[in-house]
Each structure stands twice: as structure tokens, then as C-alpha cells.
Amino acid sequence: MTILRSVSLIGAPTDIGAGARGASMGPEALRVAGIREALQSHGVDVQDRGNLNGPYNPWLPPVDGYRHLAEVTAWNQAVHDAVYAELRQGRMPILLGGDHCLGLGSISAVARHCREAGKKLRVLWLDAHADFNTSELTPSGNIHGMPVACLCGFGPKELVGMGGFSKESPAISPKWVRQIGIRSVDEGEKRFVHEQDLEVFDMRYIDEMGMRHTMELALATLDANTHLHVSFDVDFLDPAIAPGVGTTVPGGPTYREAQLCMEMIADTGLMASLDVMELNPALDEKNKTGLVAVDLIESLFGKSTLMRK
């Protein structure tokens, strides 16, 4: 295992793209849960870069199909610049969200870095939701339901164009994405996911085939020239173990399934960037969700539940 041993924590304290308030407190909850100390215990050099700054959440209704588009753009640009700067220094950025709209800035920075470095990109999207909505498909206008679509070129030019990309030449192809744990997709969004041939391992697939087989397929064809980006929405987990999210969906992976998922990612030695999103301490129980998230992140860095050598 050759996991990058230099990590930079980047806090993005905003719920600008979400439908519930509170994810703005996520970065601090992860720090309180001991994310820095947990990684250091595995010999990782951890630098905490503190929190990014961006506009206040005005909590307004959607305009032309998008809520807070200008503010979402500003926050994502700040995330893009911070993540890109760490990658340029050869460090692994860990983005502490914040809501999942910030995956736009994070992954566009990773895609830009991969384009410049001549590397292939694989995105693992661990989430209860596909986040492949467009303004035409979702009545809420909440942009945390749109980041994957925007990264694939379907969205407003402000977001699609981040990192120097465009609708004609988007940040990522749907073929680079593997979605795991999906169990809540709107009807229109479902049709769009199928049209774009997004590879989705939903909970029925995991129930039928098991997490091991799921991860073997999701991690197939990776090689030493692949940059593996993990975008971990905490609502990926079953609410029984992770109640502190704004959009809980019953029937998610158990603790053991999630551990296996993270350990198999760690086994590749290819993870080079990470998002930890949608932790909402206002809805949590004594930081239970923050603690389980840190526990799982530790597994991405080599902590094993197994006694194997």
C-alpha cells in the first residue's frame, strides 16, 4: 500500500447548496471527532489549513431553477483553488464539508490536475443520492443534488466552467464515475442517469452481490497512473449508525459493509484526494456521526478490522 502520506485538511463551512441548515458546522465536528489525530496515528503528515471563507447563506428560494447560484459559485471557486494548490504541492487534499455541492469545486480541481499531469481519473461517489439532477429535473433548486451532472457538463456555465472546463469539454466523463450505496433517486433523474450510462451500484446490487463484489467492480481497471478520488457523503451510511445528516435515507450500508468498502479502497494505494461531506452536527447525537466518519476515514489510511498480515 502506497497511500499518500502528506495530507492537508481544508474546511469548507457552508450549507449553501443544501435544503437543511447545519452542514456548515461539519468541519468543526470532524475536528472535534479527532480526524487530525486519527490520521497522525497512522504516520500521516497532517496539515490543517483551517477553513475557507465564502458568502453567507441567504436562505432564499430558487431563481431560474437554482438556489444561491452566485454564492455556490463563490464557495466552489474557493474550494477549487485550495484543492488545486495542495495537489500542485504533491499533498493529498481532504475537503471537510459542508454540503455536497462543494464536490464540484473539489473534483474540478482534481480533474484539472489530472489533465495537466497526464493521469487517469476515477471518482468513487459514496452517497445515498446520485446527485445527477438538473434545474429542469428538480423543483427544489438545491445544488447539492446537482454536482455530478454539473461536472459532466450539464448545468449553468458558472459551475460547468470551473477549472477551465466547458459544456463541450467537461471536467469528467460519466464513464469515470462509480456510484456506490445509491437508494434515493428522483424519477426524472433516474432516466437521465440511464441516458448518460452512469455506473451505479445501488443498495439492491449491494444486497444481492455483496460489498466485496461491488468494490471489486468499482475498483476494476485501476493502474499506477490512476488518480482515485473518493467523494464520501456521510448519508451513504445507514442512519442507524449515522443520524447526523440532512437527508437520511434508511437502508444504507452497515458499519461492517462501510468498513470493507474503505479497506478495499485503501488496499489499492491509489486514493489521492478525498471529500467528506454533509455531516450535520445539528441533527446528530453527541457527534456520533462525526466519530463514525473519522473511524471510516482512518480505514482509508490503513486501519484494518482484520488480523491479516
LOTOR-961508 format. One record per atom (N, C-alpha, C): atom name; x, y, z. Coordinates in steps of 0.05 Angstrom, whole numbers, plus 5000, padded with zeros to 4 digits. Layout:
N
CA  X  Y  Z .
...
//
This chain:
309
N  5017  4976  5000 .
CA  5000  5000  5000 .
C  5018  5025  5000 .
N  5013  5043  4981 .
CA  5029  5067  4979 .
C  5012  5092  4981 .
N  4995  5093  5001 .
CA  4978  5115  5004 .
C  4994  5140  5010 .
N  4986  5162  4997 .
CA  5000  5188  5001 .
C  5001  5194  5031 .
N  5024  5201  5040 .
CA  5027  5204  5069 .
C  5028  5234  5078 .
N  5023  5252  5059 .
CA  5022  5281  5066 .
C  4994  5291  5060 .
N  4980  5298  5081 .
CA  4951  5305  5078 .
C  4947  5334  5087 .
N  4929  5348  5073 .
CA  4921  5375  5081 .
C  4891  5375  5085 .
N  4882  5383  5109 .
CA  4854  5386  5115 .
C  4845  5414  5107 .
N  4823  5415  5092 .
CA  4812  5441  5083 .
C  4783  5442  5092 .
N  4776  5460  5110 .
CA  4748  5463  5119 .
C  4732  5481  5100 .
N  4708  5473  5094 .
CA  4690  5490  5077 .
C  4663  5492  5092 .
N  4662  5510  5111 .
CA  4638  5511  5129 .
C  4614  5526  5117 .
N  4600  5512  5099 .
CA  4576  5524  5087 .
C  4555  5502  5082 .
N  4530  5511  5083 .
CA  4507  5494  5074 .
C  4493  5507  5051 .
N  4508  5521  5035 .
CA  4497  5539  5014 .
C  4481  5524  4993 .
N  4488  5498  4988 .
CA  4474  5483  4968 .
C  4453  5464  4978 .
N  4449  5464  5004 .
CA  4432  5443  5017 .
C  4404  5453  5022 .
N  4387  5434  5030 .
CA  4359  5440  5036 .
C  4354  5442  5066 .
N  4375  5437  5082 .
CA  4372  5440  5111 .
C  4397  5455  5121 .
N  4394  5470  5142 .
CA  4417  5484  5154 .
C  4432  5465  5172 .
N  4459  5471  5175 .
CA  4475  5456  5195 .
C  4500  5443  5184 .
N  4501  5437  5158 .
CA  4525  5424  5147 .
C  4549  5443  5149 .
N  4543  5469  5153 .
CA  4565  5488  5156 .
C  4582  5483  5181 .
N  4571  5468  5199 .
CA  4585  5461  5224 .
C  4601  5435  5221 .
N  4599  5422  5198 .
CA  4611  5396  5194 .
C  4642  5395  5198 .
N  4657  5415  5187 .
CA  4686  5414  5190 .
C  4694  5414  5219 .
N  4681  5430  5236 .
CA  4689  5431  5264 .
C  4682  5405  5278 .
N  4659  5393  5271 .
CA  4652  5367  5283 .
C  4672  5345  5276 .
N  4683  5346  5252 .
CA  4703  5326  5245 .
C  4729  5331  5260 .
N  4735  5356  5265 .
CA  4759  5363  5281 .
C  4755  5354  5310 .
N  4731  5359  5320 .
CA  4725  5351  5348 .
C  4727  5321  5351 .
N  4719  5307  5329 .
CA  4719  5278  5329 .
C  4747  5267  5326 .
N  4767  5284  5322 .
CA  4795  5276  5322 .
C  4807  5267  5296 .
N  4798  5279  5274 .
CA  4807  5270  5248 .
C  4838  5273  5245 .
N  4848  5296  5255 .
CA  4877  5300  5252 .
C  4893  5279  5268 .
N  4885  5275  5293 .
CA  4899  5257  5310 .
C  4897  5228  5300 .
N  4873  5221  5289 .
CA  4869  5194  5279 .
C  4888  5188  5255 .
N  4892  5207  5237 .
CA  4909  5203  5214 .
C  4939  5204  5223 .
N  4945  5221  5242 .
CA  4973  5222  5251 .
C  4981  5196  5264 .
N  4962  5182  5277 .
CA  4968  5156  5290 .
C  4976  5135  5269 .
N  4971  5140  5243 .
CA  4979  5122  5222 .
C  5004  5132  5207 .
N  5018  5150  5220 .
CA  5043  5160  5208 .
C  5039  5180  5185 .
N  5015  5192  5184 .
CA  5009  5212  5163 .
C  5017  5240  5172 .
N  5030  5254  5154 .
CA  5036  5282  5160 .
C  5011  5299  5154 .
N  4999  5310  5174 .
CA  4974  5324  5171 .
C  4977  5354  5176 .
N  4970  5370  5157 .
CA  4970  5399  5160 .
C  4940  5408  5158 .
N  4931  5422  5179 .
CA  4904  5432  5178 .
C  4905  5461  5168 .
N  4894  5465  5144 .
CA  4895  5492  5132 .
C  4874  5511  5142 .
N  4858  5501  5161 .
CA  4836  5518  5171 .
C  4813  5518  5153 .
N  4796  5539  5155 .
CA  4771  5540  5140 .
C  4773  5561  5118 .
N  4761  5554  5095 .
CA  4758  5574  5073 .
C  4736  5593  5081 .
N  4736  5616  5067 .
CA  4715  5636  5071 .
C  4698  5639  5046 .
N  4673  5645  5050 .
CA  4655  5649  5028 .
C  4630  5664  5037 .
N  4612  5669  5019 .
CA  4588  5684  5026 .
C  4570  5670  5046 .
N  4556  5686  5061 .
CA  4536  5677  5080 .
C  4513  5664  5064 .
N  4499  5645  5077 .
CA  4476  5632  5064 .
C  4451  5650  5068 .
N  4441  5661  5046 .
CA  4418  5680  5048 .
C  4392  5665  5052 .
N  4391  5639  5047 .
CA  4367  5622  5051 .
C  4343  5633  5035 .
N  4347  5635  5008 .
CA  4327  5645  4990 .
C  4315  5624  4973 .
N  4292  5628  4961 .
CA  4281  5609  4942 .
C  4297  5609  4916 .
N  4293  5588  4899 .
CA  4308  5587  4874 .
C  4302  5609  4854 .
N  4322  5616  4839 .
CA  4318  5636  4817 .
C  4327  5622  4791 .
N  4308  5620  4772 .
CA  4314  5607  4746 .
C  4324  5578  4751 .
N  4312  5565  4771 .
CA  4318  5536  4775 .
C  4342  5530  4794 .
N  4355  5551  4804 .
CA  4379  5546  4821 .
C  4376  5563  4847 .
N  4382  5551  4869 .
CA  4383  5566  4894 .
C  4412  5575  4899 .
N  4415  5601  4904 .
CA  4441  5612  4913 .
C  4464  5607  4893 .
N  4458  5610  4867 .
CA  4478  5603  4847 .
C  4504  5620  4850 .
N  4501  5646  4855 .
CA  4525  5662  4857 .
C  4541  5654  4882 .
N  4528  5648  4904 .
CA  4542  5640  4928 .
C  4554  5613  4925 .
N  4540  5594  4913 .
CA  4550  5567  4907 .
C  4575  5569  4890 .
N  4575  5587  4870 .
CA  4598  5590  4852 .
C  4622  5601  4868 .
N  4617  5620  4885 .
CA  4639  5632  4901 .
C  4652  5611  4919 .
N  4635  5595  4933 .
CA  4646  5575  4951 .
C  4661  5553  4935 .
N  4650  5545  4912 .
CA  4664  5524  4897 .
C  4690  5534  4885 .
N  4691  5560  4877 .
CA  4716  5571  4867 .
C  4737  5571  4889 .
N  4729  5578  4913 .
CA  4748  5577  4936 .
C  4758  5549  4941 .
N  4740  5529  4940 .
CA  4747  5501  4943 .
C  4766  5492  4921 .
N  4759  5499  4896 .
CA  4776  5491  4873 .
C  4804  5501  4877 .
N  4807  5527  4884 .
CA  4834  5539  4886 .
C  4850  5526  4908 .
N  4836  5520  4931 .
CA  4851  5508  4954 .
C  4859  5479  4948 .
N  4841  5464  4936 .
CA  4847  5436  4930 .
C  4869  5434  4909 .
N  4867  5451  4888 .
CA  4887  5451  4867 .
C  4915  5458  4877 .
N  4916  5477  4896 .
CA  4941  5486  4907 .
C  4955  5463  4922 .
N  4939  5447  4937 .
CA  4951  5424  4952 .
C  4961  5403  4932 .
N  4945  5397  4912 .
CA  4954  5377  4892 .
C  4980  5386  4878 .
N  4982  5412  4873 .
CA  5006  5422  4860 .
C  5031  5418  4877 .
N  5026  5417  4904 .
CA  5048  5413  4923 .
C  5053  5383  4929 .
N  5039  5366  4915 .
CA  5042  5337  4920 .
C  5030  5327  4945 .
N  5010  5342  4956 .
CA  4996  5334  4980 .
C  4968  5324  4974 .
N  4957  5308  4991 .
CA  4930  5298  4988 .
C  4910  5317  5002 .
N  4893  5330  4986 .
CA  4873  5347  4999 .
C  4850  5330  5010 .
N  4842  5336  5035 .
CA  4817  5325  5046 .
C  4799  5348  5051 .
N  4777  5349  5036 .
CA  4758  5371  5039 .
C  4738  5364  5060 .
N  4736  5380  5081 .
CA  4717  5376  5103 .
C  4693  5393  5097 .
N  4670  5381  5088 .
CA  4646  5396  5082 .
C  4630  5400  5107 .
N  4611  5418  5105 .
CA  4599  5429  5081 .
C  4581  5410  5066 .
N  4564  5422  5049 .
CA  4546  5405  5034 .
C  4559  5395  5008 .
N  4546  5376  4995 .
CA  4559  5361  4973 .
C  4560  5378  4947 .
N  4548  5401  4946 .
CA  4552  5418  4922 .
C  4582  5424  4919 .
N  4597  5424  4941 .
CA  4626  5431  4941 .
C  4643  5410  4926 .
N  4631  5386  4921 .
CA  4645  5366  4905 .
C  4651  5377  4877 .
N  4636  5397  4868 .
CA  4641  5410  4843 .
C  4668  5423  4842 .
N  4674  5439  4862 .
CA  4700  5453  4863 .
C  4722  5434  4867 .
N  4718  5415  4885 .
CA  4739  5395  4892 .
C  4746  5378  4867 .
N  4726  5366  4855 .
CA  4732  5347  4833 .
C  4741  5362  4808 .
N  4731  5386  4803 .
CA  4741  5402  4780 .
C  4771  5408  4784 .
N  4779  5413  4808 .
CA  4808  5417  4814 .
C  4824  5392  4809 .
N  4813  5369  4818 .
CA  4826  5343  4814 .
C  4828  5337  4784 .
N  4806  5342  4769 .
CA  4806  5336  4741 .
C  4826  5354  4726 .
N  4828  5379  4734 .
CA  4848  5397  4722 .
C  4876  5387  4727 .
N  4881  5379  4752 .
CA  4908  5368  4759 .
C  4914  5343  4743 .
N  4894  5326  4740 .
CA  4899  5301  4725 .
C  4904  5307  4695 .
N  4890  5326  4684 .
CA  4894  5334  4656 .
C  4922  5344  4652 .
N  4932  5360  4671 .
CA  4959  5372  4668 .
C  4980  5351  4674 .
N  4975  5332  4691 .
CA  4995  5312  4699 .
C  4994  5287  4681 .
N  4974  5286  4662 .
CA  4971  5262  4645 .
C  4962  5237  4659 .
N  4946  5241  4680 .
CA  4936  5218  4696 .
C  4907  5212  4689 .
N  4899  5187  4692 .
CA  4871  5180  4690 .
C  4857  5186  4717 .
N  4831  5192  4715 .
CA  4816  5198  4740 .
C  4794  5177  4743 .
N  4791  5168  4767 .
CA  4768  5151  4775 .
C  4756  5164  4800 .
N  4730  5169  4798 .
CA  4715  5181  4821 .
C  4697  5160  4833 .
N  4700  5155  4859 .
CA  4681  5139  4874 .
C  4663  5157  4889 .
N  4637  5155  4883 .
CA  4617  5173  4895 .
C  4601  5156  4915 .
N  4607  5159  4940 .
CA  4594  5143  4961 .
C  4571  5160  4973 .
N  4546  5152  4967 .
CA  4524  5170  4972 .
C  4498  5155  4972 .
N  4478  5165  4986 .
CA  4451  5154  4983 .
C  4437  5164  4958 .
N  4448  5186  4947 .
CA  4436  5200  4924 .
C  4455  5201  4900 .
N  4444  5201  4876 .
CA  4461  5202  4852 .
C  4472  5230  4847 .
N  4458  5251  4858 .
CA  4467  5279  4854 .
C  4471  5285  4824 .
N  4452  5275  4808 .
CA  4454  5278  4779 .
C  4430  5294  4768 .
N  4420  5312  4785 .
CA  4397  5328  4777 .
C  4405  5352  4761 .
N  4386  5363  4747 .
CA  4390  5389  4733 .
C  4367  5407  4743 .
N  4369  5433  4735 .
CA  4348  5452  4744 .
C  4321  5444  4732 .
N  4321  5430  4709 .
CA  4296  5421  4697 .
C  4283  5398  4712 .
N  4300  5382  4726 .
CA  4291  5357  4738 .
C  4283  5361  4767 .
N  4294  5380  4781 .
CA  4289  5383  4810 .
C  4274  5408  4816 .
N  4251  5406  4830 .
CA  4236  5431  4838 .
C  4250  5447  4860 .
N  4267  5434  4876 .
CA  4279  5448  4899 .
C  4300  5469  4891 .
N  4314  5463  4869 .
CA  4336  5481  4861 .
C  4360  5478  4878 .
N  4361  5459  4897 .
CA  4384  5456  4915 .
C  4407  5444  4899 .
N  4430  5458  4898 .
CA  4451  5450  4880 .
C  4467  5426  4892 .
N  4463  5419  4918 .
CA  4476  5395  4927 .
C  4465  5370  4915 .
N  4443  5372  4900 .
CA  4433  5349  4884 .
C  4442  5349  4855 .
N  4460  5367  4848 .
CA  4468  5370  4820 .
C  4498  5367  4814 .
N  4516  5363  4833 .
CA  4545  5366  4827 .
C  4555  5346  4806 .
N  4546  5321  4806 .
CA  4557  5302  4787 .
C  4548  5310  4758 .
N  4523  5318  4756 .
CA  4513  5328  4730 .
C  4529  5352  4720 .
N  4534  5371  4738 .
CA  4550  5395  4730 .
C  4578  5387  4721 .
N  4591  5369  4736 .
CA  4618  5360  4729 .
C  4619  5347  4702 .
N  4596  5334  4694 .
CA  4594  5321  4668 .
C  4585  5340  4646 .
N  4581  5365  4653 .
CA  4575  5385  4632 .
C  4546  5394  4631 .
N  4529  5384  4650 .
CA  4501  5391  4650 .
C  4495  5410  4672 .
N  4495  5436  4667 .
CA  4489  5455  4688 .
C  4496  5483  4679 .
N  4494  5503  4697 .
CA  4500  5530  4689 .
C  4530  5534  4683 .
N  4535  5552  4665 .
CA  4563  5556  4656 .
C  4582  5564  4679 .
N  4572  5577  4699 .
CA  4588  5585  4722 .
C  4601  5561  4736 .
N  4585  5539  4738 .
CA  4594  5515  4752 .
C  4608  5496  4733 .
N  4596  5492  4709 .
CA  4608  5474  4689 .
C  4636  5484  4681 .
N  4640  5510  4681 .
CA  4665  5522  4671 .
C  4687  5524  4692 .
N  4683  5514  4716 .
CA  4703  5516  4737 .
C  4728  5500  4729 .
N  4751  5511  4734 .
CA  4776  5496  4728 .
C  4784  5498  4698 .
N  4770  5515  4683 .
CA  4777  5518  4655 .
C  4762  5499  4637 .
N  4742  5485  4648 .
CA  4727  5466  4632 .
C  4703  5479  4619 .
N  4687  5464  4603 .
CA  4664  5476  4589 .
C  4644  5454  4584 .
N  4620  5461  4574 .
CA  4600  5441  4567 .
C  4610  5423  4545 .
N  4626  5434  4527 .
CA  4637  5418  4505 .
C  4660  5400  4515 .
N  4675  5409  4534 .
CA  4697  5394  4546 .
C  4695  5394  4576 .
N  4676  5378  4587 .
CA  4671  5379  4616 .
C  4694  5367  4633 .
N  4692  5372  4659 .
CA  4713  5363  4677 .
C  4716  5333  4677 .
N  4694  5319  4677 .
CA  4695  5289  4677 .
C  4675  5277  4658 .
N  4680  5252  4651 .
CA  4661  5236  4636 .
C  4645  5219  4656 .
N  4620  5214  4650 .
CA  4605  5195  4668 .
C  4619  5168  4670 .
N  4635  5161  4650 .
CA  4648  5135  4650 .
C  4670  5133  4671 .
N  4678  5156  4682 .
CA  4699  5156  4703 .
C  4688  5152  4731 .
N  4661  5153  4733 .
CA  4648  5154  4759 .
C  4637  5126  4767 .
N  4640  5118  4792 .
CA  4627  5095  4803 .
C  4611  5104  4827 .
N  4585  5101  4826 .
CA  4568  5110  4849 .
C  4561  5085  4866 .
N  4564  5088  4892 .
CA  4560  5065  4910 .
C  4541  5072  4933 .
N  4522  5055  4938 .
CA  4504  5059  4961 .
C  4478  5075  4954 .
N  4474  5080  4928 .
CA  4451  5096  4919 .
C  4425  5083  4926 .
N  4406  5098  4937 .
CA  4380  5087  4944 .
C  4357  5108  4943 .
N  4363  5132  4934 .
CA  4343  5153  4932 .
C  4348  5170  4907 .
N  4333  5164  4886 .
CA  4337  5179  4861 .
C  4310  5187  4850 .
N  4307  5212  4843 .
CA  4281  5222  4831 .
C  4276  5208  4804 .
N  4251  5207  4796 .
CA  4244  5193  4771 .
C  4258  5205  4747 .
N  4256  5231  4744 .
CA  4269  5244  4721 .
C  4299  5240  4721 .
N  4310  5242  4746 .
CA  4339  5239  4749 .
C  4347  5210  4742 .
N  4331  5191  4749 .
CA  4336  5163  4743 .
C  4339  5159  4713 .
N  4320  5170  4697 .
CA  4321  5168  4668 .
C  4347  5181  4658 .
N  4354  5204  4669 .
CA  4378  5218  4660 .
C  4404  5202  4666 .
N  4404  5190  4689 .
CA  4427  5173  4697 .
C  4431  5150  4677 .
N  4408  5138  4669 .
CA  4409  5116  4649 .
C  4418  5126  4622 .
N  4408  5149  4614 .
CA  4415  5161  4588 .
C  4445  5166  4586 .
N  4457  5175  4609 .
CA  4486  5181  4609 .
C  4503  5157  4615 .
N  4491  5135  4621 .
CA  4506  5110  4625 .
C  4524  5111  4649 .
N  4514  5125  4670 .
CA  4529  5127  4695 .
C  4530  5099  4709 .
N  4553  5091  4719 .
CA  4555  5064  4731 .
C  4547  5067  4761 .
N  4524  5055  4767 .
CA  4512  5058  4794 .
C  4510  5030  4807 .
N  4522  5027  4831 .
CA  4519  5004  4847 .
C  4500  5011  4870 .
N  4474  5007  4865 .
CA  4454  5016  4885 .
C  4453  4995  4907 .
N  4436  5001  4927 .
CA  4434  4983  4950 .
C  4423  4956  4943 .
N  4406  4955  4923 .
CA  4396  4928  4915 .
C  4420  4912  4905 .
N  4437  4924  4889 .
CA  4460  4910  4878 .
C  4478  4900  4901 .
N  4483  4918  4921 .
CA  4500  4910  4944 .
C  4486  4888  4960 .
N  4460  4889  4963 .
CA  4445  4868  4977 .
C  4448  4841  4963 .
N  4446  4842  4936 .
CA  4446  4817  4921 .
C  4474  4806  4917 .
N  4494  4823  4913 .
CA  4521  4815  4905 .
C  4542  4818  4927 .
N  4535  4834  4947 .
CA  4554  4838  4969 .
C  4573  4861  4964 .
N  4583  4873  4986 .
CA  4601  4896  4983 .
C  4627  4888  4970 .
N  4637  4864  4976 .
CA  4663  4857  4965 .
C  4662  4857  4934 .
N  4642  4844  4923 .
CA  4639  4842  4894 .
C  4635  4870  4882 .
N  4618  4886  4896 .
CA  4613  4914  4887 .
C  4639  4929  4885 .
N  4656  4928  4905 .
CA  4681  4943  4906 .
C  4701  4932  4886 .
N  4701  4906  4882 .
CA  4719  4895  4861 .
C  4713  4907  4834 .
N  4687  4909  4827 .
CA  4680  4921  4802 .
C  4685  4951  4801 .
N  4678  4965  4823 .
CA  4682  4994  4824 .
C  4712  5002  4821 .
N  4729  4984  4830 .
CA  4758  4990  4830 .
C  4773  4976  4807 .
N  4757  4962  4790 .
CA  4770  4948  4768 .
C  4783  4967  4748 .
N  4804  4957  4735 .
CA  4819  4971  4714 .
C  4835  4995  4724 .
N  4838  4998  4750 .
CA  4856  5019  4760 .
C  4884  5011  4755 .
N  4902  5030  4751 .
CA  4930  5024  4748 .
C  4946  5046  4762 .
N  4973  5044  4761 .
CA  4990  5062  4775 .
C  4988  5091  4766 .
N  4976  5095  4742 .
CA  4973  5122  4731 .
C  4945  5133  4736 .
N  4930  5120  4754 .
CA  4903  5129  4761 .
C  4903  5146  4787 .
N  4890  5169  4786 .
CA  4885  5185  4810 .
C  4857  5177  4819 .
N  4855  5165  4843 .
CA  4830  5157  4854 .
C  4820  5178  4873 .
N  4797  5189  4867 .
CA  4784  5209  4884 .
C  4759  5197  4897 .
N  4757  5200  4923 .
CA  4734  5189  4938 .
C  4718  5213  4948 .
N  4693  5213  4940 .
CA  4674  5234  4950 .
C  4654  5220  4968 .
N  4658  5224  4994 .
CA  4643  5209  5015 .
C  4622  5227  5027 .
N  4597  5223  5019 .
CA  4575  5236  5032 .
C  4567  5219  5055 .
N  4566  5231  5079 .
CA  4561  5215  5103 .
C  4533  5201  5102 .
N  4515  5212  5086 .
CA  4488  5198  5084 .
C  4490  5172  5068 .
N  4513  5166  5057 .
CA  4519  5139  5046 .
C  4513  5118  5067 .
N  4519  5124  5092 .
CA  4516  5104  5114 .
C  4487  5102  5122 .
N  4480  5079  5134 .
CA  4453  5076  5144 .
C  4449  5095  5168 .
N  4425  5108  5169 .
CA  4420  5128  5190 .
C  4422  5116  5219 .
N  4420  5090  5221 .
CA  4423  5077  5248 .
C  4451  5082  5259 .
N  4471  5084  5242 .
CA  4499  5089  5251 .
C  4507  5118  5246 .
N  4492  5132  5228 .
CA  4500  5160  5221 .
C  4475  5177  5218 .
N  4463  5185  5241 .
CA  4439  5201  5240 .
C  4443  5230  5233 .
N  4468  5240  5235 .
CA  4474  5269  5233 .
C  4477  5279  5205 .
N  4456  5275  5188 .
CA  4456  5285  5161 .
C  4429  5297  5155 .
N  4428  5316  5136 .
CA  4402  5329  5130 .
C  4383  5313  5113 .
N  4394  5292  5100 .
CA  4377  5277  5081 .
C  4381  5247  5086 .
N  4372  5238  5109 .
CA  4375  5210  5116 .
C  4357  5193  5098 .
N  4368  5170  5090 .
CA  4352  5150  5074 .
C  4357  5123  5087 .
N  4337  5110  5098 .
CA  4341  5084  5110 .
C  4352  5063  5090 .
N  4364  5042  5101 .
CA  4373  5020  5084 .
C  4401  5024  5072 .
N  4418  5039  5085 .
CA  4445  5043  5074 .
C  4464  5022  5084 .
N  4489  5023  5076 .
CA  4509  5004  5085 .
C  4512  5003  5115 .
N  4516  4979  5126 .
CA  4521  4976  5154 .
C  4550  4985  5161 .
N  4556  4986  5186 .
CA  4584  4992  5194 .
C  4604  4973  5181 .
N  4598  4948  5182 .
CA  4617  4928  5171 .
C  4619  4931  5141 .
N  4597  4935  5127 .
CA  4599  4939  5098 .
C  4615  4964  5091 .
N  4610  4985  5106 .
CA  4625  5010  5101 .
C  4655  5006  5107 .
N  4662  4992  5128 .
CA  4690  4986  5134 .
C  4703  4971  5111 .
N  4689  4951  5101 .
CA  4701  4935  5079 .
C  4705  4953  5054 .
N  4685  4970  5049 .
CA  4687  4989  5026 .
C  4713  5005  5029 .
N  4717  5017  5053 .
CA  4740  5035  5057 .
C  4766  5019  5057 .
N  4766  4995  5068 .
CA  4791  4979  5068 .
C  4799  4971  5040 .
N  4780  4965  5023 .
CA  4786  4957  4996 .
C  4796  4981  4980 .
N  4786  5004  4986 .
CA  4797  5029  4973 .
C  4826  5032  4982 .
N  4831  5029  5008 .
CA  4858  5032  5019 .
C  4877  5011  5006 .
N  4867  4987  5002 .
CA  4884  4966  4990 .
C  4896  4974  4963 .
N  4882  4991  4948 .
CA  4892  4999  4921 .
C  4917  5016  4923 .
N  4919  5031  4946 .
CA  4941  5050  4949 .
C  4940  5073  4929 .
N  4916  5078  4917 .
CA  4914  5098  4895 .
C  4898  5123  4903 .
N  4885  5122  4927 .
CA  4870  5146  4934 .
C  4888  5170  4937 .
N  4881  5192  4923 .
CA  4898  5215  4923 .
C  4884  5241  4931 .
N  4857  5239  4935 .
CA  4842  5262  4945 .
C  4815  5251  4956 .
N  4803  5267  4974 .
CA  4780  5258  4989 .
C  4762  5281  4997 .
N  4736  5277  4993 .
CA  4716  5296  5004 .
C  4701  5281  5026 .
N  4695  5295  5048 .
CA  4678  5285  5069 .
C  4655  5305  5073 .
N  4631  5297  5064 .
CA  4610  5317  5060 .
C  4585  5311  5076 .
N  4569  5333  5080 .
CA  4542  5332  5090 .
C  4539  5324  5120 .
N  4561  5323  5135 .
CA  4558  5319  5164 .
C  4544  5343  5176 .
N  4522  5338  5190 .
CA  4506  5359  5201 .
C  4503  5355  5231 .
N  4521  5368  5247 .
CA  4521  5363  5276 .
C  4495  5372  5290 .
N  4480  5390  5277 .
CA  4455  5399  5289 .
C  4434  5377  5290 .
N  4438  5356  5274 .
CA  4419  5334  5273 .
C  4431  5309  5285 .
N  4455  5311  5296 .
CA  4470  5288  5306 .
C  4464  5282  5336 .
N  4474  5260  5345 .
CA  4472  5252  5374 .
C  4500  5251  5386 .
N  4508  5271  5400 .
CA  4534  5272  5414 .
C  4557  5266  5394 .
N  4555  5277  5370 .
CA  4576  5274  5350 .
C  4581  5245  5341 .
N  4560  5229  5344 .
CA  4562  5200  5337 .
C  4570  5197  5307 .
N  4558  5213  5290 .
CA  4563  5211  5261 .
C  4591  5221  5255 .
N  4600  5242  5268 .
CA  4627  5252  5264 .
C  4648  5231  5272 .
N  4643  5217  5294 .
CA  4661  5197  5303 .
C  4663  5173  5284 .
N  4639  5164  5274 .
CA  4640  5141  5256 .
C  4652  5149  5229 .
N  4648  5174  5221 .
CA  4661  5184  5196 .
C  4692  5184  5199 .
N  4702  5193  5221 .
CA  4731  5193  5226 .
C  4741  5165  5227 .
N  4726  5147  5240 .
CA  4734  5119  5241 .
C  4737  5107  5213 .
N  4718  5113  5196 .
CA  4719  5102  5168 .
C  4742  5115  5152 .
N  4746  5141  5156 .
CA  4768  5155  5143 .
C  4795  5142  5151 .
N  4797  5135  5176 .
CA  4821  5122  5186 .
C  4826  5096  5170 .
N  4804  5082  5164 .
CA  4807  5057  5149 .
C  4817  5062  5120 .
N  4811  5086  5110 .
CA  4822  5093  5083 .
C  4852  5096  5084 .
N  4863  5099  5108 .
CA  4892  5104  5112 .
C  4905  5080  5125 .
N  4892  5057  5124 .
CA  4906  5033  5132 .
C  4897  5019  5158 .
N  4879  5032  5173 .
CA  4869  5018  5196 .
C  4852  4995  5187 .
N  4857  4971  5197 .
CA  4844  4947  5187 .
C  4828  4934  5210 .
N  4804  4925  5203 .
CA  4789  4908  5223 .
C  4799  4880  5223 .
N  4817  4873  5204 .
CA  4826  4846  5200 .
C  4852  4840  5215 .
N  4856  4815  5222 .
CA  4881  4807  5235 .
C  4902  4797  5215 .
N  4896  4800  5189 .
CA  4914  4791  5169 .
C  4941  4806  5169 .
N  4961  4793  5160 .
CA  4987  4807  5158 .
C  4989  4819  5130 .
//
